[in-house]
Amino acid sequence: MTDFEGQVAVVTGGAGALGRCTARRLAELGATVALLDVADPSAAVEETGAGFGAVADLCDEAQVDGAIGEVLSRYGRVDVLVNNAGLHVGVDRVPFWEIGAATWDRVVESNVRSAFLCAKAVASPMRDARRGRIVNLSSDTAVFGMANFLHYVTAKAAIVGMTRALARELGPSGVAVNAVAPGAVQTPDVLAALGPDGWDEVVGGQCLTEPITSEDIAQAICYLCGPGARIVSGQTLLVNGGANMGAF
Ligand SMILES: NC(=O)c1ccc[n+]([C@@H]2O[C@H](COP(=O)([O-])OP(=O)(O)OC[C@H]3O[C@@H](n4cnc5c(N)ncnc54)[C@H](O)[C@@H]3O)[C@@H](O)[C@H]2O)c1
């Protein structure tokens, strides 16, 4: 029997790099996986062995409720929620005084509001079942305080607080809530954004000077959702090669 046999996992941002990899890993470990994304996730469904995919803007409460409702009517349960959706690819890295208010809202909402709405949508079925695992994607930039990315860093720091507060509210119902805070992951988009010199600098700043892969992040998420983390909640796990060892 595999770790997630008989379980249903929802992965948001499932059309993207880390979402796909996480979905594949959860499916390999026996979960029935549903991918939700504002971009069409059908190729990702095919590639990862997920059972279902839906297009939804997860900043819109009606669309979140519709998509989670569809998962519940198909499968009758949600055991795992991975709040992975969020804008960072293509977001301009500029001094904070040049960030427009609309861009601020888009970046913060896609990362924070989406996680809030998805957690809210699964709270009732998880509380009724008296079990569940939620993993939110933060970033180690929330510890570094990276320059020229204030909207994103602020959003990812908010995810840490949200994780702790959700863990307090849902823990008594048997639901654990944790976060994973990756360093820069070797995905095509991140490589392009950092350029070869930027990438070498990032990896050189880690204790373990191997590139961080999508698979490393998927493994950490699966650990936090799996039986080995039975009594772990409210934590933010830095998966960044030891680049910093901040106050999470
Ligand atoms: N890649 C990294 O180096 C890295 C590092 C730290 C944290 N993270 C976090 O991990 C997560 C995944 O990163 P990734 O590299 O796979 O990014 P990605 O851009 O490949 O995937 C993110 C997905 O989220 C979706 N999305 C964005 N806004 C949405 C919305 N409103 N509704 C529904 N879907 C929406 C996008 O369409 C995209 O498919 C993000 O939260 C990111 O901030 C990534």
The ligand as a Gaussian input file, in Angstrom:
#p B3LYP/6-31G(d) Opt

LIG

0 1
 N       10.139000      28.052000      -8.884000
 C       10.743000      28.566000      -7.821000
 O       11.966000      28.776000      -7.813000
 C        9.956000      28.883000      -6.593000
 C       10.652000      29.285000      -5.428000
 C        9.924000      29.582000      -4.286000
 C        8.536000      29.483000      -4.295000
 N        7.899000      29.095000      -5.450000
 C        6.441000      29.032000      -5.420000
 O        6.017000      27.765000      -5.878000
 C        4.768000      27.886000      -6.580000
 C        4.899000      27.269000      -7.959000
 O        5.968000      27.896000      -8.661000
 P        6.319000      27.492000     -10.170000
 O        7.747000      27.810000     -10.368000
 O        5.816000      26.147000     -10.499000
 O        5.476000      28.609000     -10.942000
 P        4.626000      28.481000     -12.286000
 O        4.406000      29.860000     -12.786000
 O        5.254000      27.482000     -13.202000
 O        3.259000      27.872000     -11.744000
 C        2.342000      28.641000     -11.022000
 C        0.956000      28.340000     -11.570000
 O        0.004000      29.113000     -10.817000
 C       -1.021000      29.477000     -11.715000
 N       -1.769000      30.627000     -11.208000
 C       -1.325000      31.887000     -10.998000
 N       -2.326000      32.671000     -10.587000
 C       -3.431000      31.881000     -10.515000
 C       -4.791000      32.102000     -10.167000
 N       -5.247000      33.321000      -9.821000
 N       -5.646000      31.066000     -10.217000
 C       -5.221000      29.838000     -10.583000
 N       -3.959000      29.566000     -10.948000
 C       -3.075000      30.580000     -10.907000
 C       -0.283000      29.810000     -13.018000
 O       -1.165000      29.760000     -14.130000
 C        0.795000      28.734000     -13.040000
 O        0.400000      27.601000     -13.808000
 C        4.436000      29.375000      -6.589000
 O        3.582000      29.676000      -5.513000
 C        5.796000      30.020000      -6.370000
 O        5.709000      31.300000      -5.835000
 C        8.575000      28.799000      -6.575000

